[in-house]
């Protein structure tokens, strides 16, 4: 037995050869024969079995293919569906449409999941039926956990026949939809699906079944992106919040499985256990939900996982520590490999059944000596009571059970009391010495049993090895930045200050030539010092990772770097549960600037920033004639970074350290973008500004499926950009080919510093971002006024005539009980005296005089829109679900923004060359 907090599963090499995998599964076959006799048939993990291939029923062999065809996913079997495909803007992005055919279901699911919609799993369709069409009668079919069939429609039921595959007018089981979509998706879209499902509090797919080849996949890579925060009480200290990947955190695991048929639903029992009080959470899809009774065609054998995560509130915390719950779809006799895996990783297994047959008895008898505890949940009045008792009496000494391990639940049983009893068993097991496992530990056990692990592909493992070579050298983040990433410290700050002074002198009218010459000389000296350095070993390895000829390996490498650097970063300050936001990778964050910044954790953006400084220094010397163009070594750096932008990763636009744009680097990126996009180079720039902590990054992520970091202290201040593609079929109608989204750091909300230095920096930042934008979203809290820096940016832009289309968004950050969004409201921002009084001093100091908001052009009530968004959470994090009202309100805002772009209400759309010139001017 493993000691608490440690895994007893051991490590297995990441790659297992096919012969070794076949051997592991063959051993499992012999064990199965001993248990169930020679009449049973076992399917190997590599797609073969002892019976001849022709012995398989044809319908079973083609079931996955038929489902993929029905859902329109067959073309993605070879060229997998990518994250960029899923996030593409199309005409459907502006419609709140209901699917009308099975082919609509995958896209409807992805769109709702991106918006964190709690109803994303619904596969209901609105069918176009002719008036004289008569409904087709269908045979009643058996669902996994139902032993009585509904015969209300007077149709015959043959439970021994294969169920017919769904037809275009038959709803698809949501679990079949999920499995089919995962089979058709690449690794990065799978990861995004799992992350969004986690934030929606849906149970996550852990083992993806392959009903055609029986080559099941353990989804370790897909699980790595799910990062959550929960209350962690230390043994002898005040408690605190811990942030970690769900794939790496160890916790006791409890498996729930079905043997043959059961009158009790595992999923409903699990949901009740995870739900505090009387509020039912539907983490696991079950038969009482819409379409829950539809037969599953390809999802049997699916293993799902969900966690209970404590919040630190005694009235809500069912368990004092994280606990994992596993659910096997289908019965254990048909999915022995998955069941075997669960018995090796779970601290306890709950077996739900009405009958214990001889075959299942032998299967359970083989678990003799296992450290796993076993509990049975029976409904004896529906089964063979005496047979059950006879087999149970034999199993009790073998499985080291006693009579308290047998629970009976019939229709007259008090459901709430029964749930409390099962919870008490789970709590008792967690308090005693039991194994604690992470998803990584489970993957080791899966490899031993012959299951395929998704991240064992060569590209992923090469990228991981490179990441480990880099991060192994990092002992202290601050020291590493100082000693290895030398160009972005004081040298860049000094160069940025000189460039700012040079810019001010050039715009001052007739500056003395001597002043300009001195500044240019100082700048060249600083750039020459930077150019005299060689890239450190870690940066060279990072550049080699970005230079890989395999695009997939580059993407794997960036994800591994995000996680690897997060593991060596300094711990972040803890936040109270009410402010926990969906946690995103820390790559290129735009974070609030109103409070003293937390120690900045080392991230991917620091490596990219160092590349940018090498490029900046070299370009500056070439421009001044101090270096021949033929001697350039870093001219290819913008192309390497651009690959990341094109694949949906954010890049820094404004340096978070200096709040200065690295002009040559950004210009180089945009020029490279112009070359890559060729004829599709029309851009709309959409930005988000706002007061600190108002959820603007979460808003953008939810609206467009982006990857901006959220949460205070999660990265540098400044601004980041991310590119969204518009479908070619929609680009003419929308008027652009791509949307460049800019996320900024928080603006100070009016808190002024001595000498107004921060106000000047924030006003300049807001002016730059809004000046580049066609559309700007200003995100505010319900209780706060518009930050003066934003007001001042509006004043500056009003003079230039470059005014973006804007939407003011007030978010309810703390009230989790708001039932839904209020209709879009129009109101006069000029009626907010607080804004005027707080901005007046700054505007006067800038020479603009005292102005009221009502005097400004942007306060035209016919042009400005104010939105009220309900609270993000429905409940208390980390177990709270996302509010349906929040999701629906964000969709309406997105539709409004796209309508404004299409109708030309935003500034004139730009091509990339115009954007480059605008960056230079601003």
Rosetta blueprint (number, residue, H / E / L):
1 X L
2 X L
3 X L
4 X L
5 X L
6 X L
7 X L
8 X L
9 X L
10 X L
11 X L
12 X L
13 X L
14 X L
15 X L
16 X L
17 X L
18 X H
19 X H
20 X H
21 X H
22 X H
23 X H
24 X H
25 X H
26 X H
27 X H
28 X H
29 X H
30 X H
31 X H
32 X H
33 X H
34 X H
35 X H
36 X H
37 X L
38 X L
39 X L
40 X L
41 X L
42 X L
43 X E
44 X L
45 X L
46 X L
47 X L
48 X L
49 X E
50 X L
51 X L
52 X L
53 X H
54 X H
55 X H
56 X L
57 X L
58 X H
59 X H
60 X H
61 X H
62 X L
63 X H
64 X H
65 X H
66 X H
67 X H
68 X H
69 X H
70 X H
71 X L
72 X L
73 X L
74 X H
75 X H
76 X H
77 X L
78 X L
79 X L
80 X L
81 X E
82 X L
83 X H
84 X H
85 X H
86 X H
87 X H
88 X L
89 X E
90 X L
91 X H
92 X H
93 X H
94 X H
95 X L
96 X L
97 X L
98 X L
99 X L
100 X L
101 X L
102 X H
103 X H
104 X H
105 X H
106 X H
107 X H
108 X H
109 X H
110 X H
111 X H
112 X H
113 X H
114 X H
115 X L
116 X L
117 X L
118 X L
119 X L
120 X L
121 X L
122 X L
123 X L
124 X L
125 X L
126 X L
127 X L
128 X L
129 X L
130 X L
131 X L
132 X L
133 X L
134 X L
135 X L
136 X L
137 X L
138 X L
139 X L
140 X L
141 X L
142 X L
143 X L
144 X L
145 X L
146 X L
147 X L
148 X L
149 X L
150 X L
151 X L
152 X L
153 X L
154 X L
155 X L
156 X L
157 X L
158 X L
159 X L
160 X L
161 X L
162 X L
163 X L
164 X L
165 X L
166 X L
167 X L
168 X L
169 X L
170 X L
171 X L
172 X L
173 X L
174 X H
175 X H
176 X H
177 X H
178 X H
179 X H
180 X H
181 X H
182 X H
183 X H
184 X H
185 X E
186 X L
187 X H
188 X H
189 X H
190 X H
191 X H
192 X H
193 X H
194 X H
195 X H
196 X H
197 X H
198 X H
199 X H
200 X L
201 X L
202 X L
203 X L
204 X E
205 X E
206 X E
207 X E
208 X E
209 X L
210 X L
211 X L
212 X L
213 X L
214 X L
215 X L
216 X L
217 X E
218 X E
219 X L
220 X H
221 X H
222 X H
223 X H
224 X H
225 X L
226 X L
227 X E
228 X E
229 X E
230 X E
231 X E
232 X E
233 X L
234 X L
235 X L
236 X L
237 X L
238 X L
239 X L
240 X E
241 X E
242 X E
243 X E
244 X E
245 X E
246 X L
247 X L
248 X L
249 X L
250 X L
251 X E
252 X E
253 X E
254 X E
255 X E
256 X E
257 X E
258 X E
259 X L
260 X L
261 X L
262 X L
263 X L
264 X L
265 X L
266 X H
267 X H
268 X H
269 X H
270 X H
271 X H
272 X H
273 X H
274 X H
275 X L
276 X L
277 X L
278 X L
279 X L
280 X L
281 X L
282 X L
283 X L
284 X L
285 X L
286 X L
287 X L
288 X L
289 X L
290 X L
291 X L
292 X L
293 X L
294 X L
295 X L
296 X L
297 X L
298 X L
299 X L
300 X L
301 X L
302 X L
303 X E
304 X E
305 X E
306 X E
307 X E
308 X E
309 X L
310 X L
311 X L
312 X L
313 X L
314 X L
315 X L
316 X L
317 X L
318 X L
319 X L
320 X L
321 X L
322 X L
323 X E
324 X E
325 X E
326 X E
327 X E
328 X E
329 X E
330 X E
331 X E
332 X L
333 X L
334 X L
335 X L
336 X H
337 X H
338 X H
339 X H
340 X H
341 X H
342 X H
343 X H
344 X H
345 X H
346 X L
347 X L
348 X E
349 X E
350 X E
351 X E
352 X E
353 X E
354 X L
355 X L
356 X L
357 X L
358 X H
359 X H
360 X H
361 X H
362 X H
363 X H
364 X H
365 X H
366 X L
367 X L
368 X L
369 X L
370 X L
371 X L
372 X L
373 X E
374 X E
375 X E
376 X E
377 X E
378 X E
379 X L
380 X H
381 X H
382 X H
383 X L
384 X L
385 X H
386 X H
387 X H
388 X H
389 X H
390 X H
391 X H
392 X H
393 X H
394 X H
395 X H
396 X H
397 X H
398 X H
399 X L
400 X L
401 X L
402 X L
403 X H
404 X H
405 X H
406 X E
407 X E
408 X E
409 X L
410 X L
411 X L
412 X L
413 X L
414 X L
415 X H
416 X H
417 X H
418 X H
419 X H
420 X H
421 X H
422 X H
423 X H
424 X H
425 X H
426 X H
427 X H
428 X H
429 X H
430 X H
431 X H
432 X L
433 X L
434 X L
435 X L
436 X L
437 X E
438 X L
439 X H
440 X H
441 X H
442 X H
443 X H
444 X H
445 X H
446 X H
447 X H
448 X H
449 X L
450 X L
451 X L
452 X E
453 X E
454 X H
455 X H
456 X H
457 X L
458 X H
459 X H
460 X H
461 X H
462 X H
463 X H
464 X H
465 X H
466 X H
467 X H
468 X H
469 X H
470 X H
471 X H
472 X L
473 X L
474 X L
475 X L
476 X L
477 X H
478 X H
479 X H
480 X H
481 X H
482 X H
483 X H
484 X H
485 X L
486 X H
487 X H
488 X H
489 X L
490 X H
491 X H
492 X H
493 X H
494 X H
495 X H
496 X H
497 X H
498 X H
499 X H
500 X H
501 X H
502 X H
503 X H
504 X H
505 X H
506 X H
507 X L
508 X L
509 X L
510 X L
511 X L
512 X L
513 X H
514 X H
515 X H
516 X H
517 X H
518 X H
519 X H
520 X H
521 X H
522 X H
523 X H
524 X H
525 X H
526 X H
527 X H
528 X H
529 X H
530 X H
531 X H
532 X L
533 X L
534 X L
535 X L
536 X L
537 X H
538 X H
539 X H
540 X H
541 X H
542 X H
543 X H
544 X H
545 X H
546 X H
547 X L
548 X L
549 X L
550 X L
551 X H
552 X H
553 X H
554 X H
555 X H
556 X H
557 X H
558 X H
559 X H
560 X H
561 X H
562 X H
563 X H
564 X H
565 X H
566 X H
567 X H
568 X H
569 X L
570 X L
571 X L
572 X L
573 X L
574 X L
575 X L
576 X L
577 X H
578 X H
579 X H
580 X L
581 X L
582 X L
583 X L
584 X L
585 X L
586 X L
587 X L
588 X L
589 X L
590 X L
591 X L
592 X L
593 X L
594 X L
595 X L
596 X L
597 X L
598 X L
599 X L
600 X L
601 X L
602 X L
603 X L
604 X H
605 X H
606 X H
607 X H
608 X H
609 X H
610 X H
611 X H
612 X H
613 X H
614 X H
615 X H
616 X H
617 X H
618 X H
619 X H
620 X H
621 X H
622 X H
623 X H
624 X L
625 X L
626 X L
627 X L
628 X L
629 X H
630 X H
631 X H
632 X L
633 X L
634 X L
635 X L
636 X L
637 X H
638 X H
639 X H
640 X H
641 X H
642 X H
643 X H
644 X H
645 X H
646 X H
647 X L
648 X L
649 X L
650 X L
651 X E
652 X E
653 X E
654 X E
655 X L
656 X L
657 X L
658 X L
659 X L
660 X L
661 X L
662 X L
663 X H
664 X H
665 X H
666 X H
667 X H
668 X H
669 X H
670 X H
671 X H
672 X H
673 X H
674 X H
675 X H
676 X H
677 X H
678 X L
679 X L
680 X L
681 X L
682 X E
683 X E
684 X E
685 X E
686 X E
687 X E
688 X E
689 X E
690 X E
691 X E
692 X L
693 X L
694 X L
695 X L
696 X H
697 X H
698 X H
699 X H
700 X H
701 X H
702 X H
703 X H
704 X H
705 X L
706 X L
707 X L
708 X L
709 X L
710 X L
711 X L
712 X L
713 X L
714 X L
715 X L
716 X L
717 X L
718 X L
719 X E
720 X E
721 X E
722 X E
723 X E
724 X E
725 X E
726 X E
727 X L
728 X H
729 X H
730 X H
731 X H
732 X H
733 X H
734 X H
735 X L
736 X L
737 X L
738 X E
739 X E
740 X E
741 X E
742 X E
743 X E
744 X E
745 X L
746 X L
747 X E
748 X L
749 X L
750 X L
751 X L
752 X L
753 X L
754 X H
755 X H
756 X H
757 X H
758 X H
759 X H
760 X H
761 X H
762 X H
763 X H
764 X H
765 X H
766 X H
767 X H
768 X H
769 X H
770 X H
771 X H
772 X H
773 X L
774 X L
775 X E
776 X E
777 X E
778 X E
779 X E
780 X E
781 X E
782 X L
783 X L
784 X L
785 X L
786 X L
787 X L
788 X H
789 X H
790 X H
791 X H
792 X H
793 X H
794 X H
795 X H
796 X H
797 X H
798 X H
799 X H
800 X H
801 X L
802 X L
803 X L
804 X L
805 X E
806 X E
807 X E
808 X E
809 X E
810 X E
811 X E
812 X L
813 X L
814 X L
815 X L
816 X L
817 X L
818 X L
819 X L
820 X L
821 X L
822 X L
823 X L
824 X L
825 X E
826 X L
827 X L
828 X L
829 X H
830 X H
831 X H
832 X L
833 X H
834 X H
835 X H
836 X H
837 X H
838 X H
839 X H
840 X H
841 X H
842 X H
843 X H
844 X H
845 X H
846 X L
847 X L
848 X L
849 X L
850 X L
851 X L
852 X L
853 X H
854 X H
855 X H
856 X L
857 X H
858 X H
859 X H
860 X L
861 X L
862 X L
863 X L
864 X L
865 X E
866 X E
867 X E
868 X E
869 X E
870 X L
871 X L
872 X L
873 X E
874 X E
875 X L
876 X L
877 X L
878 X L
879 X L
880 X L
881 X E
882 X E
883 X L
884 X H
885 X H
886 X H
887 X H
888 X H
889 X H
890 X H
891 X H
892 X H
893 X H
894 X H
895 X H
896 X H
897 X H
898 X H
899 X H
900 X H
901 X H
902 X H
903 X L
904 X L
905 X L
906 X L
907 X L
908 X L
909 X L
910 X E
911 X E
912 X H
913 X H
914 X H
915 X H
916 X H
917 X H
918 X H
919 X H
920 X H
921 X H
922 X L
